[in-house]
Amino acid sequence: MILQRPFGRTGHSSAVTLFGAAAFGRVTQAEADRVMALMLEYGVNHIDTAASYGEAEVRLAPWLEKYRDRFFLATKTGERSYDKAKAEIQRSLERMRVDNVDLIQLHNLGHPDEWDTALGENGALEAAKEARDQGLVRHIGVTGHGLKIAAFHYRSLQAFDFDSILLPWNIQMKQNRQYVQDFERVVGLARERGIAVQTIKSLSRGPWGTTPKNRSTWYQPLEDQGDIDRAVHWILAQGDLFLNTTGDIHLLPKVLDAASRFDGSGPRDEEMEAMVAEQRMTPLFA
């Protein structure tokens, strides 16, 4: 079984590895069924999906009909206006065949113009707050990618008291001085407020480049079990962080296996940096 820890101030104890349902974007229902059975076997009780993840919400629906009470359910809207976000939230509920979700997240909010629209009058945040008032969602979060997202999340937390943030974090990103400064600042604020911090791209080896793409992830992932162990344990050893699993269902068993063997300690940065050199890992974001 995989360790659980409090998911911020939500009152829910989530498995430290959250199921990133982006992996369900282009799979069959039979493939999704096998993965969900594995999730239950490992005690993963938190699903993170999005309206834009292909058929992911549809693939989850049969399992949510049976096991809704076993999962903290999070989805995302990428819309920025009130009307479109409201419609997308309702569509997600219908596609997953649920009456409510535990967390709605403003998806990839890291562009100044989009930020102004989403958090402004008649923006997506108003739709999310209305859905919360109506009991359709319980909590509101914000997510993003790239080197500027930690700074954007800090700005977002000044404008609204979000319940969770999601952003990339791995050893390559820790070698970027500016990102580290922004990451530590926003995570520090999140910890002060009891805001859950979710991390993504833990398994990133770098961009695909000229390497033949043989995985469904948009980045080239680590694949050796030992390397995955190090990447997963490095994240989980950093106090209260959560790790969203990779977007490839064939790598999921290795991630879950690594998480199930986490004993509270992780590799030192020096060991991780040696892996970077050995595997020729490169930054995903430039």
C-alpha positions in Angstrom: 0.0 0.0 0.0 1.1 3.6 -0.7 1.5 6.1 2.1 -1.2 8.7 2.6 -0.8 12.3 3.9 -3.2 15.2 4.4 -4.1 16.9 1.1 -3.7 20.4 2.4 -6.6 21.7 4.5 -9.2 19.8 2.6 -9.6 17.2 5.3 -8.8 14.4 3.0 -5.8 12.0 3.4 -4.6 11.3 -0.2 -2.1 8.7 -1.4 1.2 10.5 -1.9 1.0 9.5 -5.6 -2.1 10.9 -7.1 -3.4 9.2 -10.3 -2.7 11.5 -13.2 -5.6 10.5 -15.5 -4.0 12.2 -18.5 -2.8 8.6 -19.0 -6.4 7.8 -20.0 -6.6 10.2 -22.9 -6.2 7.6 -25.6 -6.8 4.2 -24.0 -9.5 1.7 -24.4 -12.0 1.0 -21.6 -10.4 -2.4 -21.0 -7.0 -0.8 -20.6 -8.5 1.8 -18.2 -10.2 -0.9 -16.2 -6.9 -2.8 -15.6 -5.2 0.4 -14.4 -8.1 1.3 -12.1 -8.0 -2.1 -10.6 -4.3 -1.6 -10.0 -5.0 1.8 -8.3 -7.3 0.2 -5.9 -4.8 -2.6 -5.2 -2.2 0.0 -4.2 -4.6 2.1 -2.2 -4.5 5.2 -4.6 -7.5 7.2 -3.5 -7.1 10.4 -5.5 -7.8 11.0 -9.2 -6.6 14.0 -11.1 -8.1 14.5 -14.5 -9.2 17.3 -16.8 -11.8 18.2 -19.4 -9.1 18.4 -22.0 -7.6 14.9 -21.4 -9.3 13.3 -24.4 -11.6 10.5 -23.2 -10.2 10.3 -19.6 -13.3 11.5 -17.9 -15.4 9.0 -19.9 -13.1 6.1 -19.0 -13.3 7.0 -15.3 -17.1 7.1 -15.3 -17.8 3.3 -14.8 -15.4 3.2 -11.8 -16.8 6.3 -10.3 -20.3 4.9 -10.5 -19.1 2.0 -8.3 -16.4 3.5 -6.2 -17.1 7.3 -6.0 -16.7 7.2 -2.2 -13.2 5.8 -2.4 -11.7 8.6 -4.4 -11.0 12.3 -4.0 -11.9 13.4 -7.5 -10.3 16.4 -9.1 -10.8 17.8 -12.6 -9.8 20.9 -14.5 -11.3 23.6 -16.8 -9.1 25.3 -19.3 -11.8 27.9 -20.1 -11.2 31.4 -19.0 -14.6 33.1 -19.2 -17.5 32.5 -16.7 -19.9 31.1 -19.3 -17.5 28.7 -20.9 -16.0 27.5 -17.6 -19.5 27.0 -16.2 -20.5 24.9 -19.2 -17.3 22.9 -19.1 -17.6 22.1 -15.4 -21.2 20.8 -16.0 -19.9 18.8 -19.0 -17.3 17.1 -16.8 -19.9 16.1 -14.2 -22.0 14.6 -17.0 -19.1 12.8 -18.6 -18.0 11.3 -15.3 -21.6 10.6 -14.2 -21.1 12.2 -10.8 -23.1 14.8 -8.9 -20.0 16.7 -7.7 -16.2 16.7 -7.7 -13.9 17.4 -4.7 -11.6 19.8 -6.6 -12.0 22.0 -9.7 -8.8 23.5 -11.0 -8.1 26.4 -13.3 -6.0 24.6 -15.8 -2.5 25.9 -16.9 -3.1 29.4 -15.8 0.2 31.0 -16.7 -0.3 33.7 -19.3 -0.9 37.3 -18.3 -3.9 37.9 -20.5 -5.6 34.6 -19.6 -4.9 35.2 -16.0 -6.6 38.6 -16.1 -9.6 37.1 -17.8 -9.9 34.1 -15.6 -9.6 36.0 -12.3 -11.5 39.0 -13.5 -15.1 40.0 -13.7 -17.2 37.2 -15.4 -14.1 35.0 -15.4 -13.6 31.3 -14.8 -12.9 31.8 -11.1 -16.4 33.2 -10.7 -17.9 30.0 -12.3 -15.8 27.8 -10.0 -16.9 29.8 -6.9 -20.5 29.5 -8.0 -20.2 25.8 -8.5 -18.7 25.5 -5.0 -21.6 27.5 -3.6 -24.0 25.1 -5.4 -22.3 22.0 -4.0 -21.0 20.9 -7.4 -17.4 21.3 -6.3 -15.9 21.3 -2.8 -12.5 23.0 -3.4 -10.8 25.2 -6.0 -7.2 24.9 -7.2 -4.9 26.2 -10.0 -2.4 24.4 -12.2 0.3 25.1 -14.7 3.5 24.3 -16.6 6.7 26.0 -17.5 9.4 28.0 -15.8 7.2 30.9 -14.9 4.4 29.1 -13.4 5.7 29.1 -9.8 5.7 32.9 -10.0 2.3 33.0 -11.5 0.9 30.7 -8.8 2.3 33.1 -6.2 0.4 35.9 -7.9 -2.7 33.7 -8.0 -2.5 33.1 -4.3 -2.3 36.8 -3.7 -5.6 37.2 -5.6 -7.5 34.2 -4.3 -7.1 31.7 -1.5 -6.9 28.6 -3.7 -7.0 25.2 -2.0 -4.3 23.6 -4.1 -1.6 24.3 -6.6 0.0 22.0 -9.2 3.4 22.7 -10.9 6.5 20.9 -12.3 9.3 19.8 -10.0 12.3 17.5 -10.6 16.0 17.5 -10.2 16.6 19.3 -13.5 14.3 22.1 -12.5 16.2 22.4 -9.2 19.3 23.3 -11.2 17.5 26.5 -12.4 18.2 29.2 -9.8 15.3 31.4 -10.7 12.8 28.6 -10.7 14.0 27.3 -7.4 13.6 30.8 -5.9 10.0 31.1 -7.3 9.2 27.4 -6.3 10.4 27.8 -2.7 8.5 31.1 -2.3 5.1 29.8 -3.5 5.5 26.4 -1.7 6.4 28.3 1.5 3.2 30.4 1.2 1.2 27.3 0.4 2.5 25.6 3.6 1.7 28.7 5.7 -1.9 28.5 4.4 -2.4 24.7 4.4 -2.6 24.7 0.6 -1.9 21.3 -1.1 1.1 21.2 -3.4 1.0 18.7 -6.3 4.0 18.1 -8.5 4.3 16.9 -12.1 7.0 15.9 -14.5 8.9 13.9 -11.9 9.9 11.2 -14.5 11.0 13.7 -17.2 14.3 12.8 -18.8 13.9 15.7 -21.2 12.3 16.6 -24.6 12.0 13.8 -27.1 14.2 15.5 -29.6 15.3 13.0 -32.3 14.6 10.0 -30.1 11.9 7.8 -31.5 8.7 8.4 -29.4 7.6 5.2 -27.9 5.5 6.5 -25.0 2.3 8.5 -24.7 4.0 11.2 -22.6 4.9 14.4 -24.4 8.3 14.3 -22.8 10.9 11.5 -22.8 10.5 9.7 -19.5 12.8 7.7 -17.3 12.1 4.0 -17.7 14.5 2.0 -15.6 13.0 0.9 -12.3 16.0 2.1 -10.3 15.9 5.6 -11.9 12.1 5.8 -11.3 12.7 4.8 -7.7 15.1 7.7 -7.3 12.9 10.2 -9.0 9.8 9.2 -7.0 11.5 9.0 -3.7 13.3 12.3 -4.2 9.9 14.1 -4.5 8.1 12.2 -1.8 10.9 12.8 0.7 10.3 16.6 0.5 7.8 16.8 3.3 4.2 17.3 2.2 4.5 17.3 -1.6 2.3 15.0 -3.8 3.4 13.4 -7.0 1.0 13.1 -9.9 1.7 9.9 -11.8 3.0 9.8 -15.4 0.9 10.0 -18.5 1.8 6.5 -19.8 -0.2 3.5 -18.4 2.7 1.2 -19.1 5.0 3.1 -16.8 2.4 3.4 -14.0 3.1 0.0 -12.4 6.8 1.0 -11.9 5.8 4.4 -10.4 3.3 2.7 -8.0 5.9 0.0 -7.1 8.4 2.8 -6.3 5.9 4.7 -4.2 4.8 1.6 -2.3 8.4 1.1 -1.2 8.9 4.7 0.0 10.2 4.6 3.6 10.3 8.3 4.3 13.8 8.9 3.0 15.0 9.8 -0.5 18.3 10.2 -2.4 20.5 13.2 -1.8 20.7 15.8 -4.5 24.3 14.6 -5.3 22.9 11.2 -6.2 20.2 12.7 -8.4 22.7 14.9 -10.2 24.8 11.8 -10.9 21.7 10.2 -12.5 21.2 13.4 -14.6 24.7 13.0 -16.0 24.5 9.2 -16.4 21.2 9.4 -18.2 22.0 12.6 -20.1 18.9 14.2 -18.7 18.1 17.7 -20.0 15.6 20.4 -18.9 12.1 20.0 -20.2 11.4 23.7 -20.2 13.6 26.4 -21.7 
